[in-house]
């Protein structure tokens, strides 16, 4: 189901605008399609990784890429006077894979976006560069710049590896050891300067054990932050999650326990978080999907509770494949506020727009004082892989 519900994909930030800077300050164009794209993703299976179309004769080196562009216009209400705007964003990611054998491989990717026009090399980002080394035909060692994600929540972000200093921004090393029915993972992120003799005290550490027992996927993990990440205080988090099919629905939960390392014995947590959800995907004449997720978090430092619930639903293959509809709603019980997003998507190839989707979005925000902020937007989303 995780592949089906790609709920953390958005159209990306639009940083080149056709309107003046003062208009940009009034309206965050990002938010217009940020949520409705998530709604569309709920009825789309994640695309299968494509084989590279350009390879050397020996197949030891391959290149691939992905390009996307978004051209959008919007109107926002209520505004006095009426408020309209538009934006343009594009990005291109070039990746390579070099294989010495099945035991040793080097991978990397380079991301470029529309800022290349004004910022030059500053708009080129090395998103990943790492190698995989298989030892004893069983033990996998990975080192370099790579993004990791631990957690099976589908809507609310709960990747403890990317909190504070993110693993994907530093040199990291990972060791994965399958020991049936368990899989053990050990992960370290180095906070020191690359090239120097490595100091063990400058590593943030994480470990996890995962298994499938009695038709239930379970995972326990922990992360430790070194002094370099948190000043003079050492932090640690423990987590446990499970996922199981019950009556044809995928149910899952994740619990996180945050603490100062000095207070862990006395059971004095800084905060506790619990995320519960259910999801399912049905395919017949139409493709439909449903996701409901609830997050509860209590901060013991300021005695504050946070409770949010989210609903995502989508259906596609309407009008003989000419229409997809999506709904996303989120409500914050503590703030009595939330948002509702509606999305309609038409395949551009049927209307003279090859390699494109025509996206129509209606995001609506509300608060406890009954203030409503309504936006209407249209986006032409281009994409292709090579």
Secondary structure by P-SEA (a helix, b strand, c coil): ccccccccccccccccccccaaaaaaccccccccaaaaaaacccccccccccccccccccbbbbbbbbbbbbccccccccccccccccccbbbbbbbbbccccbbbbbbbbbcccccccccccccccccbbbbbccccbbbbbcbbbbbcccccccccccccccccccccbbbbbbbbcccbbbbbbbbbcccccccccccccccccccccccccbbbbbbbbbbcccccccbbbbbbbcbbbbbccccccbbbbbbbbcccccccccccbbbbbbbccccccccbbbbbbbbbbbbbbcccbbbbbbbbbbbbcccccccccccbbbbbbbccccccbbbbbbbccccccccccbbbbbbbbbbbccccbbbbbbbccccccccc
